[in-house]
Amino acid sequence: MLLLLIFAVVVALITRNFPTHKLEETPAETPDGGVPGPPSRLPDPLPSNLPITEDGRETANRLWAIQYARGRLTLPSLFLMGLGAINLVLGALVLTRTVQVGMMPQEDFAKEMEMAQDLTKKLFPQFAPTMDQADMNPARLRHQTMWINGGMSALLLLGSWLMSVGGWRLRNLQSYRMGLVGAVYAALPCVSIAGCCGIGQIVAAWCIFILFDPVVRAAFHWVNQDAASQSPDSHC
């Protein structure tokens, strides 16, 4: 029921700001940076009878598209950065535990392992015979624990970076491709904590849905185009 309620709220937020205009003809070519090119004509938010030049009208349309895209991406980008922060906390905890196990004396690890086995047998008596027959070598288990925890912490911290940077760049219309990668990573179970309970998939679908809006894609193109034209290398 909770997931259904969250999904209903997200759908309501997504559909609240649907564009009221349609774009004509988006070109299939993709310029450098992975951002699709602008459509051939943006919806004209200005009345046609205004005394304004064609260049001025195009500039106003671009500003309107950029403002529209930022408005639609503000909330989902914040959610995506929040999921990245959750991954950061969990990844740091797992990494801390990995370092702790590596620095722990072998005798102390063997005692912890024995306590964990006794607790497991009390909670799940049906597994006691299997655990008694298993090879519980403390040195081997310690080595395995360090590798598993180290790999898991690396995946969690990588996901934290991808989601946080992806959300930040979505918010600032800086990288279409990075935002898409961060959203997809948020939906992956296990490597994304929120992806294990359905929240990651909802936030990812929300971000991807907005990114497929032609106006939003055009806004990314223009923001990156302007940034490239203002860089020092472009004047060389």
N, CA, C and O of each residue as an XYZ file, in Angstrom:
944
protein
N       0.827     -1.203      0.000
C       0.000      0.000      0.000
C       0.867      1.262      0.000
O       0.550      2.249     -0.664
N       1.973      1.209      0.762
C       2.847      2.378      0.815
C       3.457      2.663     -0.554
O       3.527      3.818     -0.973
N       3.905      1.606     -1.259
C       4.485      1.799     -2.588
C       3.451      2.339     -3.564
O       3.769      3.187     -4.397
N       2.215      1.854     -3.470
C       1.160      2.359     -4.338
C       0.901      3.839     -4.076
O       0.691      4.614     -5.009
N       0.916      4.228     -2.797
C       0.708      5.631     -2.449
C       1.840      6.498     -3.000
O       1.593      7.571     -3.551
N       3.101      6.024     -2.848
C       4.243      6.768     -3.373
C       4.143      6.892     -4.887
O       4.397      7.958     -5.448
N       3.769      5.798     -5.543
C       3.651      5.814     -7.006
C       2.577      6.808     -7.448
O       2.762      7.526     -8.431
N       1.451      6.851     -6.721
C       0.372      7.774     -7.076
C       0.816      9.226     -6.922
O       0.472     10.075     -7.744
N       1.584      9.508     -5.865
C       2.076     10.876     -5.659
C       3.039     11.273     -6.770
O       2.989     12.397     -7.270
N       3.926     10.339     -7.158
C       4.888     10.637     -8.222
C       4.186     10.880     -9.531
O       4.539     11.812    -10.253
N       3.187     10.055     -9.862
C       2.429     10.241    -11.101
C       1.744     11.604    -11.110
O       1.712     12.283    -12.136
N       1.197     11.998     -9.964
C       0.536     13.301     -9.880
C       1.525     14.437    -10.098
O       1.207     15.425    -10.760
N       2.734     14.296     -9.536
C       3.745     15.333     -9.722
C       4.233     15.389    -11.162
O       4.500     16.468    -11.690
N       4.349     14.217    -11.800
C       4.818     14.171    -13.182
C       3.815     14.816    -14.127
O       4.185     15.600    -15.001
N       2.555     14.482    -13.945
C       1.534     14.949    -14.886
C       1.089     16.373    -14.607
O       0.340     16.950    -15.395
N       1.532     16.945    -13.507
C       1.070     18.286    -13.146
C       1.547     19.328    -14.151
O       0.835     20.282    -14.462
N       2.770     19.128    -14.656
C       3.363     20.143    -15.528
C       3.598     19.617    -16.934
O       4.634     19.901    -17.536
N       2.643     18.850    -17.470
C       2.767     18.409    -18.847
C       2.805     19.609    -19.777
O       2.097     20.589    -19.543
N       3.613     19.554    -20.825
C       3.644     20.682    -21.764
C       2.327     20.840    -22.473
O       1.672     19.856    -22.816
N       1.940     22.067    -22.690
C       0.666     22.333    -23.366
C       0.856     22.507    -24.856
O      -0.119     22.647    -25.595
N       2.129     22.501    -25.317
C       2.414     22.643    -26.732
C       3.143     21.415    -27.217
O       3.782     20.719    -26.428
N       3.058     21.141    -28.495
C       3.795     20.047    -29.092
C       4.883     20.613    -29.993
O       4.728     21.662    -30.619
N       5.988     19.878    -30.033
C       7.086     20.282    -30.880
C       6.987     19.593    -32.220
O       6.425     18.504    -32.340
N       7.533     20.233    -33.208
C       7.530     19.663    -34.535
C       8.909     19.130    -34.876
O       9.911     19.822    -34.696
N       8.962     17.908    -35.364
C      10.133     17.346    -36.028
C      11.414     17.501    -35.223
O      12.093     18.522    -35.332
N      11.750     16.510    -34.422
C      13.028     16.486    -33.736
C      14.019     15.728    -34.600
O      13.728     14.591    -34.972
N      15.173     16.288    -34.942
C      16.104     15.610    -35.829
C      16.688     14.370    -35.184
O      16.812     14.308    -33.961
N      17.051     13.374    -35.993
C      17.573     12.117    -35.470
C      19.045     12.216    -35.110
O      19.542     11.419    -34.314
N      19.762     13.203    -35.696
C      21.189     13.310    -35.433
C      21.437     13.760    -34.003
O      20.662     14.532    -33.438
N      22.539     13.263    -33.419
C      22.896     13.617    -32.055
C      24.250     14.293    -32.054
O      25.241     13.660    -32.419
N      24.335     15.552    -31.660
C      25.629     16.241    -31.604
C      26.517     15.652    -30.530
O      26.097     14.768    -29.783
N      27.740     16.138    -30.450
C      28.670     15.676    -29.417
C      28.102     15.958    -28.044
O      27.439     16.973    -27.826
N      28.370     15.041    -27.113
C      27.862     15.198    -25.752
C      26.644     14.351    -25.496
O      26.152     14.328    -24.367
N      26.132     13.652    -26.489
C      25.022     12.746    -26.285
C      23.686     13.414    -26.108
O      22.730     12.757    -25.693
N      23.577     14.699    -26.405
C      22.314     15.409    -26.241
C      21.666     15.572    -27.603
O      22.290     16.133    -28.503
N      20.445     15.106    -27.790
C      19.796     15.267    -29.085
C      19.686     16.728    -29.470
O      19.547     17.592    -28.604
N      19.746     17.013    -30.767
C      19.674     18.381    -31.252
C      18.315     18.992    -31.008
O      17.365     18.282    -30.680
N      18.207     20.314    -31.164
C      16.949     21.003    -30.897
C      15.915     20.677    -31.953
O      16.278     20.358    -33.085
N      14.654     20.747    -31.622
C      13.619     20.543    -32.620
C      13.628     21.688    -33.621
O      14.210     22.743    -33.368
N      12.982     21.473    -34.754
C      13.002     22.495    -35.801
C      12.228     23.739    -35.391
O      12.526     24.832    -35.873
N      11.236     23.597    -34.507
C      10.482     24.770    -34.063
C       9.964     24.534    -32.653
O       9.324     23.521    -32.373
N      10.248     25.476    -31.780
C       9.708     25.409    -30.428
C       8.305     25.999    -30.407
O       7.972     26.838    -31.244
N       7.477     25.566    -29.453
C       6.193     26.243    -29.298
C       6.426     27.701    -28.974
O       7.271     28.026    -28.139
N       5.707     28.560    -29.606
C       5.919     29.994    -29.455
C       5.114     30.522    -28.279
O       3.896     30.667    -28.391
N       5.774     30.822    -27.124
C       5.024     31.315    -25.972
C       4.648     32.787    -26.103
O       3.898     33.311    -25.280
N       5.169     33.460    -27.141
C       4.892     34.880    -27.303
C       3.763     35.096    -28.311
O       3.691     34.387    -29.315
N       2.896     36.049    -28.062
C       1.855     36.359    -29.047
C       2.470     36.775    -30.376
O       3.471     37.491    -30.403
N       1.883     36.337    -31.458
C       2.459     36.584    -32.780
C       2.399     38.056    -33.180
O       3.134     38.480    -34.072
N       1.527     38.847    -32.529
C       1.392     40.250    -32.925
C       2.350     41.173    -32.173
O       2.268     42.390    -32.338
N       3.256     40.631    -31.351
C       4.202     41.489    -30.637
C       5.228     42.048    -31.618
O       5.691     41.333    -32.506
N       5.592     43.340    -31.461
C       6.608     43.936    -32.337
C       8.006     43.477    -31.919
O       8.712     44.211    -31.229
N       8.411     42.279    -32.325
C       9.697     41.714    -31.920
C      10.329     41.041    -33.124
O       9.635     40.450    -33.952
N      11.650     41.132    -33.219
C      12.349     40.553    -34.361
C      12.349     39.029    -34.254
O      12.052     38.462    -33.203
N      12.688     38.388    -35.360
C      12.712     36.925    -35.376
C      13.809     36.379    -34.461
O      13.619     35.369    -33.784
N      14.978     37.071    -34.450
C      16.055     36.650    -33.552
C      15.645     36.804    -32.094
O      15.940     35.945    -31.262
N      14.968     37.900    -31.792
C      14.509     38.109    -30.427
C      13.481     37.071    -30.012
O      13.472     36.613    -28.869
N      12.617     36.704    -30.948
C      11.606     35.687    -30.648
C      12.265     34.328    -30.393
O      11.846     33.589    -29.503
N      13.306     34.001    -31.185
C      14.006     32.729    -30.983
C      14.715     32.707    -29.631
O      14.711     31.686    -28.943
N      15.321     33.827    -29.252
C      15.987     33.904    -27.953
C      14.985     33.745    -26.816
O      15.257     33.058    -25.831
N      13.826     34.383    -26.957
C      12.793     34.257    -25.922
C      12.301     32.824    -25.823
O      12.054     32.326    -24.725
N      12.157     32.153    -26.969
C      11.719     30.758    -26.955
C      12.738     29.860    -26.255
O      12.369     28.957    -25.504
N      14.011     30.114    -26.505
C      15.054     29.325    -25.860
C      15.034     29.525    -24.345
O      15.127     28.563    -23.583
N      14.912     30.772    -23.921
C      14.866     31.052    -22.482
C      13.658     30.395    -21.841
O      13.735     29.886    -20.723
N      12.531     30.411    -22.564
C      11.326     29.754    -22.037
C      11.553     28.258    -21.896
O      11.160     27.671    -20.888
N      12.187     27.618    -22.900
C      12.429     26.174    -22.860
C      13.371     25.803    -21.724
O      13.159     24.798    -21.045
N      14.421     26.616    -21.508
C      15.373     26.336    -20.433
C      14.704     26.477    -19.073
O      14.929     25.661    -18.179
N      13.886     27.504    -18.915
C      13.182     27.699    -17.654
C      12.181     26.568    -17.410
O      12.022     26.100    -16.283
N      11.521     26.145    -18.460
C      10.557     25.036    -18.364
C      11.263     23.750    -17.937
O      10.776     23.029    -17.067
N      12.421     23.466    -18.559
C      13.160     22.239    -18.238
C      13.657     22.261    -16.797
O      13.585     21.251    -16.098
N      14.162     23.408    -16.354
C      14.650     23.505    -14.977
C      13.508     23.323    -13.980
O      13.685     22.705    -12.931
N      12.360     23.854    -14.305
C      11.216     23.690    -13.422
C      10.778     22.243    -13.294
O      10.407     21.801    -12.207
N      10.815     21.503    -14.390
C      10.392     20.109    -14.361
C      11.422     19.202    -13.695
O      11.054     18.186    -13.105
N      12.712     19.551    -13.777
C      13.760     18.673    -13.270
C      14.186     18.989    -11.843
O      14.949     18.225    -11.252
N      13.719     20.083    -11.278
C      14.173     20.471     -9.939
C      13.872     19.393     -8.903
O      14.772     18.954     -8.187
N      12.618     18.965     -8.820
C      12.234     18.003     -7.790
C      12.839     16.614     -8.016
O      13.418     16.059     -7.083
N      12.730     16.031     -9.212
C      13.341     14.704     -9.384
C      14.857     14.705     -9.211
O      15.417     13.715     -8.740
N      15.534     15.795     -9.580
C      16.990     15.842     -9.385
C      17.336     15.871     -7.901
O      18.336     15.281     -7.494
N      16.532     16.544     -7.087
C      16.754     16.547     -5.643
C      16.544     15.154     -5.056
O      17.306     14.724     -4.189
N      15.518     14.450     -5.521
C      15.286     13.076     -5.075
C      16.476     12.194     -5.452
O      16.913     11.369     -4.650
N      17.001     12.362     -6.664
C      18.121     11.547     -7.127
C      19.369     11.810     -6.276
O      20.084     10.872     -5.923
N      19.631     13.076     -5.947
C      20.766     13.392     -5.080
C      20.551     12.844     -3.675
O      21.506     12.435     -3.014
N      19.295     12.835     -3.214
C      18.997     12.248     -1.906
C      19.284     10.755     -1.872
O      19.813     10.249     -0.882
N      18.942     10.044     -2.944
C      19.260      8.614     -3.016
C      20.772      8.406     -3.046
O      21.279      7.434     -2.487
N      21.488      9.318     -3.700
C      22.948      9.237     -3.693
C      23.513      9.413     -2.287
O      24.492      8.759     -1.927
N      22.908     10.288     -1.493
C      23.365     10.496     -0.111
C      23.124      9.243      0.733
O      23.954      8.893      1.572
N      21.993      8.568      0.516
C      21.720      7.322      1.249
C      22.772      6.273      0.910
O      23.283      5.591      1.798
N      23.096      6.146     -0.378
C      24.136      5.198     -0.784
C      25.484      5.548     -0.163
O      26.250      4.660      0.211
N      25.771      6.844     -0.055
C      27.035      7.275      0.535
C      27.146      6.834      1.988
O      28.193      6.343      2.410
N      26.072      7.005      2.754
C      26.084      6.624      4.175
C      26.278      5.116      4.323
O      27.110      4.667      5.112
N      25.498      4.330      3.554
C      25.606      2.872      3.658
C      26.963      2.384      3.156
O      27.556      1.478      3.742
N      27.451      2.985      2.074
C      28.757      2.585      1.555
C      29.872      2.875      2.540
O      30.797      2.076      2.689
N      29.791      4.021      3.220
C      30.804      4.373      4.217
C      30.769      3.404      5.399
O      31.816      3.031      5.929
N      29.565      2.996      5.812
C      29.444      2.042      6.921
C      30.037      0.688      6.559
O      30.752      0.082      7.357
N      29.734      0.212      5.341
C      30.274     -1.083      4.910
C      31.794     -1.016      4.779
O      32.498     -1.957      5.147
N      32.296      0.109      4.250
C      33.751      0.266      4.121
C      34.420      0.308      5.495
O      35.494     -0.264      5.682
N      33.787      0.982      6.451
C      34.328      1.028      7.812
C      34.406     -0.366      8.422
O      35.384     -0.718      9.080
N      33.347     -1.160      8.189
C      33.339     -2.530      8.705
C      34.431     -3.370      8.037
O      35.044     -4.215      8.688
N      34.678     -3.144      6.745
C      35.729     -3.873      6.040
C      37.092     -3.583      6.641
O      37.885     -4.498      6.866
N      37.367     -2.307      6.903
C      38.640     -1.925      7.512
C      38.747     -2.494      8.922
O      39.817     -2.938      9.340
N      37.640     -2.479      9.647
C      37.631     -3.010     11.015
C      37.968     -4.496     11.033
O      38.757     -4.949     11.862
N      37.363     -5.258     10.108
C      37.651     -6.688     10.044
C      39.108     -6.932      9.660
O      39.743     -7.850     10.180
N      39.639     -6.117      8.756
C      41.026     -6.285      8.349
C      42.020     -6.011      9.465
O      43.083     -6.629      9.509
N      41.692     -5.095     10.366
C      42.610     -4.739     11.457
C      42.355     -5.562     12.715
O      43.120     -5.474     13.676
N      41.300     -6.353     12.722
C      40.928     -7.121     13.910
C      41.864     -8.331     14.080
O      42.175     -9.005     13.098
N      42.306     -8.607     15.286
C      43.097     -9.833     15.508
C      42.276    -11.074     15.154
O      41.049    -11.080     15.261
N      42.986    -12.127     14.729
C      42.299    -13.348     14.292
C      41.461    -13.957     15.407
O      40.383    -14.489     15.142
N      41.933    -13.890     16.647
C      41.186    -14.470     17.771
C      39.861    -13.741     17.991
O      38.831    -14.366     18.243
N      39.903    -12.402     17.890
C      38.676    -11.632     18.081
C      37.659    -11.928     16.973
O      36.459    -12.025     17.232
N      38.147    -12.070     15.745
C      37.226    -12.396     14.645
C      36.609    -13.770     14.855
O      35.423    -13.962     14.588
N      37.401    -14.730     15.331
C      36.875    -16.079     15.584
C      35.796    -16.045     16.663
O      34.796    -16.755     16.562
N      35.996    -15.210     17.711
C      34.975    -15.089     18.758
C      33.695    -14.471     18.211
O      32.600    -14.938     18.524
N      33.820    -13.416     17.389
C      32.636    -12.792     16.784
C      31.892    -13.775     15.883
O      30.661    -13.804     15.873
N      32.637    -14.575     15.132
C      32.028    -15.546     14.240
C      31.286    -16.613     15.043
O      30.201    -17.042     14.651
N      31.859    -17.037     16.152
C      31.215    -18.037     17.000
C      29.927    -17.492     17.610
O      28.921    -18.198     17.675
N      29.957    -16.234     18.056
C      28.749    -15.604     18.607
C      27.665    -15.480     17.544
O      26.487    -15.697     17.828
N      28.058    -15.132     16.325
C      27.090    -15.014     15.238
C      26.476    -16.376     14.898
O      25.284    -16.464     14.603
N      27.285    -17.431     14.940
C      26.766    -18.770     14.671
C      25.769    -19.202     15.738
O      24.722    -19.767     15.424
N      26.097    -18.934     17.006
C      25.186    -19.307     18.100
C      23.862    -18.562     17.983
O      22.797    -19.141     18.200
N      23.929    -17.274     17.639
C      22.702    -16.494     17.489
C      21.868    -17.008     16.322
O      20.643    -17.088     16.417
N      22.528    -17.355     15.226
C      21.803    -17.870     14.065
C      21.125    -19.198     14.385
O      19.997    -19.436     13.954
N      21.790    -20.049     15.124
C      21.210    -21.351     15.493
C      19.990    -21.183     16.391
O      19.034    -21.953     16.299
N      20.024    -20.159     17.271
C      18.870    -19.920     18.146
C      17.689    -19.365     17.362
O      16.544    -19.750     17.598
N      17.972    -18.454     16.424
C      16.893    -17.844     15.650
C      16.353    -18.791     14.581
O      15.152    -18.809     14.312
N      17.235    -19.571     13.979
C      16.841    -20.483     12.899
C      17.382    -21.879     13.210
O      18.410    -22.281     12.665
N      16.699    -22.613     14.077
C      17.196    -23.948     14.471
C      17.294    -24.927     13.299
O      18.101    -25.856     13.333
N      16.483    -24.723     12.274
C      16.507    -25.652     11.142
C      17.829    -25.613     10.383
O      18.158    -26.557      9.666
N      18.592    -24.525     10.534
C      19.868    -24.414      9.851
C      21.039    -24.925     10.681
O      22.167    -24.974     10.191
N      20.784    -25.308     11.932
C      21.868    -25.726     12.829
C      22.635    -26.933     12.296
O      23.865    -26.899     12.303
N      21.970    -28.012     11.829
C      22.736    -29.160     11.309
C      23.635    -28.796     10.133
O      24.761    -29.282     10.030
N      23.125    -27.930      9.238
C      23.923    -27.527      8.073
C      25.145    -26.726      8.502
O      26.233    -26.905      7.956
N      24.966    -25.838      9.484
C      26.088    -25.024      9.949
C      27.126    -25.874     10.672
O      28.322    -25.593     10.589
N      26.683    -26.909     11.379
C      27.633    -27.782     12.082
C      28.496    -28.570     11.105
O      29.656    -28.866     11.390
N      27.924    -28.907      9.953
C      28.669    -29.686      8.962
C      29.527    -28.812      8.044
O      30.427    -29.321      7.376
N      29.258    -27.499      8.003
C      29.996    -26.610      7.103
C      31.406    -26.356      7.622
O      31.676    -26.451      8.819
N      32.300    -26.029      6.685
C      33.682    -25.702      7.031
C      33.760    -24.237      7.429
O      33.816    -23.357      6.570
N      33.763    -23.975      8.738
C      33.781    -22.613      9.262
C      35.195    -22.213      9.682
O      35.451    -21.923     10.851
N      36.094    -22.201      8.720
C      37.468    -21.812      9.011
C      37.534    -20.295      9.187
O      37.212    -19.557      8.256
N      37.949    -19.816     10.370
C      37.931    -18.359     10.611
C      38.787    -17.564      9.636
O      38.368    -16.494      9.195
N      39.960    -18.048      9.290
C      40.835    -17.304      8.377
C      40.209    -17.179      6.994
O      40.262    -16.117      6.375
N      39.613    -18.273      6.512
C      38.989    -18.234      5.186
C      37.768    -17.324      5.191
O      37.572    -16.546      4.257
N      36.940    -17.415      6.242
C      35.753    -16.571      6.332
C      36.112    -15.096      6.460
O      35.419    -14.229      5.930
N      37.192    -14.826      7.163
C      37.638    -13.427      7.302
C      38.060    -12.872      5.946
O      37.724    -11.741      5.596
N      38.798    -13.677      5.189
C      39.229    -13.253      3.852
C      38.023    -13.008      2.951
O      37.978    -12.004      2.240
N      37.044    -13.915      2.974
C      35.839    -13.760      2.157
C      35.039    -12.534      2.573
O      34.531    -11.798      1.727
N      34.931    -12.318      3.884
C      34.168    -11.167      4.389
C      34.780     -9.855      3.902
O      34.058     -8.935      3.519
N      36.097     -9.770      3.918
C      36.755     -8.540      3.481
C      36.533     -8.291      1.994
O      36.286     -7.155      1.588
N      36.618     -9.345      1.173
C      36.414     -9.176     -0.262
C      34.967     -8.801     -0.585
O      34.717     -7.920     -1.407
N      34.016     -9.475      0.066
C      32.595     -9.203     -0.215
C      32.220     -7.800      0.247
O      31.588     -7.045     -0.492
N      32.612     -7.452      1.476
C      32.290     -6.118      1.991
C      32.999     -5.017      1.202
O      32.429     -3.954      0.956
N      34.252     -5.284      0.808
C      34.979     -4.288      0.021
C      34.335     -4.049     -1.336
O      34.209     -2.906     -1.778
N      33.925     -5.141     -2.005
C      33.252     -4.989     -3.296
C      31.915     -4.289     -3.176
O      31.564     -3.455     -4.010
N      31.159     -4.633     -2.123
C      29.857     -3.997     -1.937
C      29.999     -2.512     -1.629
O      29.231     -1.697     -2.141
N      30.975     -2.154     -0.799
C      31.179     -0.731     -0.483
C      31.599      0.043     -1.728
O      31.199      1.193     -1.904
N      32.413     -0.584     -2.606
C      32.828      0.097     -3.842
C      31.619      0.359     -4.743
O      31.497      1.441     -5.318
N      30.726     -0.627     -4.868
C      29.533     -0.442     -5.705
C      28.600      0.615     -5.124
O      28.022      1.413     -5.861
N      28.454      0.616     -3.791
C      27.585      1.605     -3.153
C      28.143      3.021     -3.308
O      27.394      3.960     -3.579
N      29.456      3.172     -3.137
C      30.058      4.501     -3.268
C      30.065      4.965     -4.719
O      29.890      6.153     -4.990
N      30.268      4.031     -5.662
C      30.169      4.388     -7.076
C      28.758      4.860     -7.403
O      28.576      5.856     -8.102
N      27.754      4.133     -6.890
C      26.368      4.552     -7.113
C      26.068      5.897     -6.489
O      25.326      6.699     -7.056
N      26.649      6.151     -5.313
C      26.447      7.453     -4.669
C      26.983      8.569     -5.546
O      26.331      9.601     -5.708
N      28.178      8.369     -6.121
C      28.774      9.390     -6.984
C      27.938      9.598     -8.244
O      27.668     10.735     -8.632
N      27.528      8.497     -8.885
C      26.759      8.608    -10.123
C      25.418      9.302     -9.895
O      25.019     10.157    -10.684
N      24.724      8.936     -8.819
C      23.410      9.522     -8.558
C      23.517     10.982     -8.112
O      22.710     11.817     -8.519
N      24.515     11.288     -7.273
C      24.669     12.663     -6.795
C      25.087     13.594     -7.925
O      24.500     14.661     -8.104
N      26.110     13.188     -8.695
C      26.571     14.016     -9.807
C      25.502     14.086    -10.899
O      25.269     15.143    -11.485
N      24.850     12.940    -11.166
C      23.783     12.937    -12.162
C      22.639     13.861    -11.777
O      22.122     14.598    -12.616
N      22.239     13.822    -10.497
C      21.178     14.708    -10.044
C      21.569     16.170    -10.111
O      20.757     17.015    -10.486
N      22.824     16.479     -9.748
C      23.295     17.866     -9.796
C      23.314     18.381    -11.231
O      22.913     19.515    -11.495
N      23.779     17.549    -12.152
C      23.847     17.986    -13.549
C      22.468     18.053    -14.199
O      22.244     18.852    -15.109
N      21.558     17.225    -13.737
C      20.177     17.369    -14.204
C      19.614     18.714    -13.751
O      18.976     19.429    -14.523
N      19.857     19.036    -12.505
C      19.322     20.285    -11.941
C      19.841     21.500    -12.701
O      19.127     22.491    -12.857
N      21.108     21.422    -13.181
C      21.720     22.557    -13.870
C      21.739     22.398    -15.385
O      22.345     23.209    -16.085
N      21.083     21.362    -15.898
C      21.017     21.093    -17.339
C      22.415     21.009    -17.954
O      22.653     21.543    -19.037
N      23.327     20.343    -17.267
C      24.724     20.307    -17.712
C      25.074     19.061    -18.518
O      25.877     19.144    -19.447
N      24.497     17.919    -18.189
C      24.880     16.686    -18.884
C      23.678     15.759    -18.977
O      23.265     15.158    -17.985
N      23.130     15.652    -20.160
C      21.985     14.770    -20.397
C      22.373     13.310    -20.136
O      21.644     12.565    -19.481
N      23.536     12.923    -20.661
C      23.963     11.524    -20.559
C      24.252     11.139    -19.110
O      23.863     10.055    -18.675
N      24.931     12.011    -18.353
C      25.254     11.703    -16.964
C      23.992     11.601    -16.116
O      23.900     10.742    -15.239
N      23.034     12.460    -16.368
C      21.772     12.384    -15.643
C      21.036     11.093    -15.923
O      20.430     10.509    -15.024
N      21.086     10.643    -17.170
C      20.424      9.395    -17.543
C      21.100      8.201    -16.877
O      20.422      7.287    -16.408
N      22.439      8.204    -16.831
C      23.173      7.115    -16.188
C      22.861      7.072    -14.689
O      22.631      5.997    -14.136
N      22.853      8.226    -14.036
C      22.536      8.268    -12.607
C      21.139      7.767    -12.306
O      20.927      7.080    -11.307
N      20.176      8.105    -13.166
C      18.796      7.649    -12.966
C      18.691      6.143    -13.132
O      18.011      5.478    -12.351
N      19.357      5.601    -14.142
C      19.313      4.153    -14.367
C      19.964      3.414    -13.201
O      19.453      2.380    -12.771
N      21.075      3.920    -12.684
C      21.761      3.274    -11.561
C      20.873      3.253    -10.313
O      20.926      2.309     -9.524
N      20.066      4.286    -10.142
C      19.191      4.343     -8.970
C      18.167      3.221     -8.970
O      17.663      2.848     -7.911
N      17.853      2.680    -10.135
C      16.840      1.628    -10.241
C      17.412      0.233    -10.044
O      16.649     -0.728     -9.945
N      18.736      0.095     -9.985
C      19.357     -1.224     -9.880
C      19.314     -1.718     -8.436
O      19.834     -1.042     -7.548
N      18.712     -2.874     -8.177
C      18.677     -3.395     -6.801
C      20.076     -3.732     -6.296
O      20.993     -3.983     -7.078
N      20.218     -3.730     -4.976
C      21.454     -4.091     -4.264
C      22.522     -3.003     -4.381
O      23.005     -2.528     -3.353
N      22.908     -2.588     -5.587
C      23.913     -1.538     -5.706
C      23.319     -0.166     -5.421
O      24.052      0.780     -5.133
N      21.993     -0.052     -5.498
C      21.273      1.142     -5.059
C      20.347      0.726     -3.920
O      19.464     -0.112     -4.099
N      20.560      1.322     -2.748
C      19.753      0.932     -1.585
C      18.270      1.168     -1.856
O      17.435      0.325     -1.527
N      17.942      2.313     -2.456
C      16.542      2.615     -2.754
C      15.982      1.696     -3.834
O      14.767      1.520     -3.926
N      16.860      1.104     -4.660
C      16.411      0.176     -5.688
C      15.939     -1.148     -5.126
O      15.328     -1.938     -5.846
N      16.213     -1.414     -3.837
C      15.784     -2.667     -3.209
C      14.346     -2.604     -2.699
O      13.766     -3.637     -2.365
N      13.771     -1.416     -2.636
C      12.425     -1.285     -2.066
C      11.443     -0.597     -3.015
O      10.330     -0.264     -2.607
N      11.831     -0.382     -4.255
C      10.925      0.201     -5.240
C      11.025      1.711     -5.383
O      10.583      2.262     -6.391
N      11.598      2.389     -4.396
C      11.692      3.850     -4.477
C      12.677      4.268     -5.567
O      12.438      5.239     -6.285
N      13.776      3.540     -5.688
C      14.748      3.856     -6.721
C      14.171      3.748     -8.121
O      14.465      4.571     -8.988
N      13.339      2.720     -8.340
C      12.717      2.549     -9.656
C      11.737      3.683     -9.963
O      11.637      4.129    -11.106
N      11.020      4.144     -8.943
C      10.054      5.228     -9.152
C      10.778      6.528     -9.498
O      10.387      7.226    -10.433
N      11.834      6.855     -8.746
C      12.583      8.080     -9.020
C      13.261      7.998    -10.388
O      13.299      8.984    -11.124
N      13.798      6.822    -10.730
C      14.448      6.654    -12.033
C      13.446      6.847    -13.171
O      13.737      7.538    -14.147
N      12.257      6.231    -13.042
C      11.233      6.382    -14.082
C      10.795      7.841    -14.209
O      10.546      8.326    -15.312
N      10.703      8.524    -13.094
C      10.321      9.946    -13.093
C      11.343     10.773    -13.869
O      10.980     11.578    -14.727
N      12.646     10.566    -13.554
C      13.696     11.329    -14.240
C      13.733     11.010    -15.735
O      13.811     11.917    -16.564
N      13.677      9.725    -16.079
C      13.776      9.322    -17.488
C      12.580      9.830    -18.272
O      12.725     10.247    -19.421
N      11.400      9.800    -17.667
C      10.193     10.282    -18.331
C      10.349     11.754    -18.719
O       9.994     12.153    -19.828
N      10.878     12.549    -17.803
C      11.061     13.980    -18.090
C      12.175     14.195    -19.103
O      12.074     15.082    -19.950
N      13.240     13.393    -19.029
C      14.349     13.544    -19.961
C      13.947     13.243    -21.402
O      14.587     13.726    -22.336
N      12.901     12.455    -21.590
C      12.436     12.144    -22.943
C      11.527     13.235    -23.512
O      11.108     13.152    -24.667
N      11.225     14.249    -22.713
C      10.439     15.373    -23.207
C      11.282     16.147    -24.230
O      12.390     16.566    -23.897
N      10.798     16.351    -25.457
C      11.606     17.057    -26.471
C      12.033     18.457    -26.058
O      13.124     18.897    -26.423
N      11.193     19.172    -25.298
C      11.573     20.510    -24.845
C      12.760     20.432    -23.883
O      13.677     21.249    -23.957
N      12.738     19.455    -22.990
C      13.835     19.286    -22.035
C      15.120     18.914    -22.767
O      16.190     19.425    -22.437
N      15.025     18.042    -23.744
C      16.214     17.652    -24.515
C      16.787     18.846    -25.277
O      18.003     19.019    -25.352
N      15.909     19.660    -25.833
C      16.378     20.857    -26.539
C      17.046     21.829    -25.568
O      18.043     22.462    -25.917
N      16.509     21.953    -24.358
C      17.106     22.857    -23.369
C      18.511     22.406    -22.999
O      19.410     23.237    -22.872
N      18.718     21.101    -22.823
C      20.060     20.585    -22.561
C      21.005     20.962    -23.705
O      22.137     21.388    -23.476
N      20.525     20.801    -24.926
C      21.359     21.099    -26.091
C      21.786     22.570    -26.080
O      22.957     22.874    -26.308
N      20.863     23.467    -25.823
C      21.176     24.889    -25.889
C      22.075     25.333    -24.744
O      22.974     26.150    -24.942
N      21.838     24.799    -23.544
C      22.686     25.163    -22.407
C      24.121     24.708    -22.654
O      25.060     25.462    -22.400
N      24.300     23.486    -23.145
C      25.637     22.989    -23.424
C      26.267     23.708    -24.614
O      27.480     23.916    -24.647
N      25.450     24.082    -25.578
C      25.947     24.831    -26.731
C      26.457     26.202    -26.303
O      27.518     26.644    -26.744
N      25.691     26.872    -25.437
C      26.120     28.182    -24.939
C      27.392     28.065    -24.097
O      28.286     28.906    -24.192
N      27.467     26.999    -23.260
C      28.653     26.809    -22.426
C      29.892     26.558    -23.297
O      30.979     27.050    -22.995
N      29.719     25.787    -24.381
C      30.843     25.515    -25.267
C      31.299     26.768    -26.001
O      32.494     26.968    -26.217
N      30.349     27.604    -26.380
C      30.706     28.828    -27.112
C      31.390     29.848    -26.224
O      32.123     30.704    -26.719
N      31.160     29.770    -24.890
C      31.765     30.727    -23.968
C      33.077     30.225    -23.377
O      33.756     30.975    -22.676
N      33.453     28.964    -23.644
C      34.705     28.415    -23.088
C      35.894     29.038    -23.798
O      35.780     29.432    -24.958
N      37.059     29.136    -23.107
C      38.241     29.754    -23.731
C      38.718     29.031    -24.976
O      39.241     29.661    -25.895
N      38.541     27.682    -25.021
C      39.004     26.911    -26.173
C      38.260     27.265    -27.434
O      38.805     27.141    -28.531
N      36.991     27.714    -27.297
C      36.192     28.010    -28.481
C      36.663     29.272    -29.184
O      36.295     29.515    -30.334
N      37.491     30.096    -28.492
C      37.965     31.348    -29.101
C      39.381     31.218    -29.654
O      39.950     32.180    -30.170
N      39.947     30.003    -29.537
C      41.309     29.805    -30.027
C      41.315     29.676    -31.552
O      42.375     29.503    -32.153
